[in-house]
Amino acid sequence: MSTPEPTQAPRRQYVNFVFYKIDPAWRRLPESERTKGKQEFIRAVEEYTGKVLVVAYSSVGIRGDCDIMLWRISYDLELFQDMTTKILASGLGQYLSTPYSYLAITKRSVYVEHHTHENQESKRLTVVPGKGKYIFVYPFLKTRKWFLLTKAARQGMMDEHIEVGHRFPSVKLNTTYSFGLDDQEWVVAFESDKPEDFLDLVMALRETEGSRYTLRDTPIFTCIRKSLKETLDTLGG
């Protein structure tokens, strides 16, 4: 009788939220040079089509410390580095700094097994970006006391947290895990067409029992989804 082959673990995805800030000197370049630089940036990203999923957002006019954000998803961590190397070598990339970059991996949540709803993200090992016009991203850390609670105690507080989230179906949550990979423990990204619903959701979550165990949930980035070309055009060039 042959020995059954071991079951291969499902593949998990790497997720990166990288924020760029443009040097104002770039806007003073000749228009032809700026156009060429943006085209080189776009080619650097499109070279990885099929290997890295990239969704572009602009934060111009919304935050002062960053201008654009790329949400990148891949099964290969090295591709983030390869793409970034080519982006920074582009005419536009030479004028970019990177004030923030958050790295995470997909993982099934241990708290959602008995919660079922449409498009439930926490049971997936793949990230499927929605079509929301806006995204709200922030790094998240819990206090060490949270992890010392019993599983039952944490589950009870997470049940309340999940129930509050269900009141806002217009807001899609994407949670990824950063333990040991980056300074935060999670990166959370909420997609929605209604910023006011996200605001109300966050206020409601502040009143839950679990919020007392939040150590840090800033900085928070509000960004507007656009095509990559449209995103680069918001830089003013």
N, C-alpha and C positions, 0 to 999 in steps of 0.2 A: 504494500500500500504506500503510495507516494505521500510525502510530507507536503501539506499545503504551504504555498508560498506566503510569507508574511504580508499582511495588508499594508500597502503604502499609505503613509499619512497624506492627507489632502494638502496641496500646495497653498501657501499663504503669500499674500502680496505685501510688498514694501510700498509705503505711502510717504510722500514728501510734500510739504507745503513750503515753497520757497518764495520769499518776498524780496523784490529788488527796488532800489532807489536810484533815480537818475541824477547824474551830475548836471546842474543847470548849464554848464559850459556846452553840453551837447546841443542845447536849443539854439546856440549862437553859431553852430556850424552851417555851412551852405546847405540849402535844401536838398541838392543832389546827393551830398554826402550822408545826410540823415536818412534819406530814402534808401540808399544802398545799405546802410547799417541795419535798418529794420528788415530789409529783405534777407540779409545774411543771418539775422537772428531767427527769422521764420524758417529758413532752410535748415538751420542747426536743429530746430525742434522737429520739423517734419521728417528729417532723416531717420527718426526713431519711431515713425508710424508703424503700428502693429507690435511694437516691443515696449513702448511706454505710452500710456494713455495720459494726455495732457489737457487740462481744462484751464483756460486763461481768465483772469479777473483783473479789474482795475480798481485801485483805491485812491486815484487822483481826486483831490478835492474833498476827501473823506478823512484821511489820516495824513499827518505831516511827515512821518518817518519812513514811509514806504509808498511806492507808486503802483506797482503791479505785483500780482501773485500768480504763480503756476502751481496747480494741484496736479501732482505727478503720481502715477500708479504703475508698478511694474513687478514682475516676478524676479527681476535681477537688480540687486542693489547697485552694482557697478555701473549700470546704464545711467543712473542719475549723475554720477560723476563724469562719465563720458560726455553726456549731453551738456552739462554745465561747462565743461572745458571748452566745448565748441561755441557755446553761447558767449562766453567771456572773451573769446577770440574774435567775435564778430565786431563790426564797426560800432554797433550800438553797445555791445557788451563791454567794450573798453571804457565806457562811461557809467557802468553800473556798479553799485555796491550791494551787499547782501546783509541788511540789518537783522533779518530773521530767517531761520530755516528750521523746520521741525520734521523729524524723522519718526516713523512709526511702522507697525506691522499689523495686519489683520489678525483677529483672534475671536473665537466664539465667547460671548459673555456667559458667565456662570449664573447670572441672575434672571435670565429670560426664558428658562425652559418651560415654565407653565404659563407664559404670556404669549398669546398668538394674535397677530394682526397683519394686515396686508403690508407687503414690502418690508418685513421685519429685518432690519439691518444687522442686529446683534448676533443672529445665528449664521450669518454668511461669513465665508472666508475670502470673498471677493467684494471689492468696492464697486458699486454701480452708481456713478453720479447721476443725480436727477436733472431736471430741466429748470430748476428754480433760478430766477433772475438774480437773487442775492445769495451770498454765502457769509456766514458768521463763524469765524475760526478762532479757537484759543487753546493754549496748553492748559492742562489740568493736573493738579496734584491733590491727593488726600493726606490727612495727617496720619502719623504712624499709629495713633490710637485706633483709627478705623480698621487697620489690618489686624489689630489685636482683639477686636470684637469677635464673638462667635459667628459662624456662618449664618445661623438662624437670625441673629440680631441684624446683621448686614442685609440679609434677604428681606426682612420686614421693612427696613428703610428704603431699600431699592424698589420694593413693590409700590410704595407710596410715590417714589420718584417716577416710576414708569407710568403709574396711573395719571399723574399730572401731565406727562408728555402726551398721553392719549387724548387729552382735551384739546390739543392743538394739531389736528391732522394736516394742516397746511405747512407744517414744519417737519422736514425730513432730517433725521439725525444720522450722522456717520461717525462712529467711534473707532479709533485705532489705538494701539498699545505701544508704549515707548519704554517700558521698564528696562533699564540697563542699556538702552540704545541712545538716549538723549536725556536732557535735564528734567523733562516732565515725565509723568507716568502715562498719561493719555493725551491724544490730540482729538478734540471734538470739532466737528464741522456741521453746522446746521444750514440746510438749503431751504429757501422759501421765496415766494413772490410777495410776501407780506411782512416787512420788517416790524410792523406793529404787533403781529402775532408772536414773533420771536421775543420782543420786549416783554409782552405779557407772560410768556412762558418762563422767562428768566425770573421775573418778579415772583411768579407762583412757586418756582423751585426754591427761592430764598426762604420760603416759609415752611419747607419740609424739614423733618427731623435730621435727615442726612446732611443737610447743608452745614450743620455745626462742625462737620468733619472735613470741610473744604479748607485746604491750606492755601492754594493759589489757583485762580482762574483768569489771569490776565497775562499779557495784553490780549485784548479782544479786537479782532479785525473784521470790519464790515467792508465787503467788496462786491462789485457789480460784474456779473458774467458778461463776457463779450467774446467774439471771435479773437484769435490771436492778433490778426491785423488791426482790428478795432481797438484792442487793448493797447497795442504799441502806439497807435495814433493818439491815444489820450495823453501821451507823454509831451505833447505840444509840438511835435515835429512833423 
